[in-house]
Each structure stands twice: as C-alpha cells, then as structure tokens.
Amino acid sequence: PDVAHTFKKGHRLMIQIQSSWFPLVDRNPQKFVDIYTADDSDFTKETIKVYHDSDHPSKIILPVLK
C-alpha cells in the first residue's frame, strides 16, 4: 500500500493483478454484499484476465519525477 518508490535505471517491475488486498483489506466476495455479515457461500471464485497480445495490448503508465 505504499507509494513513491525510486527505481534505478535498468530495474524491472513485477506486476500482480488481484481483486483484493487481503489480508491488508478484507476479502473480496466478487459481488455486492456486506462483508462483515457474509457467509462462506457468498464468496465466489473469479477469473481475472489480462490480455497482452498484439490485438489486446496492455500497459502501465507510471509518472516520472525529475
């Protein structure tokens, strides 16, 4: 959850795609329910797709400070 990192020239990033910040933030049931009163059956599996081929290019734009 922190920000404002400094990366030296040549460093690489690993990007993780997820639908929640568990355990920093509570689990994501993938539907609109009150998490504090949700039953185990309210939590459903979700598939997250990231397309990264020539027809569906993905990118991340990061600000660069001088």
Buried (B, 14 or more C-beta within 10 A) or exposed (E): EEEEEEEEEEEEEEEEEEEBEEEEEEBBBEEEEEEEEBEEEBBEEEEEEEEEEEEEEEEEEEEEEE
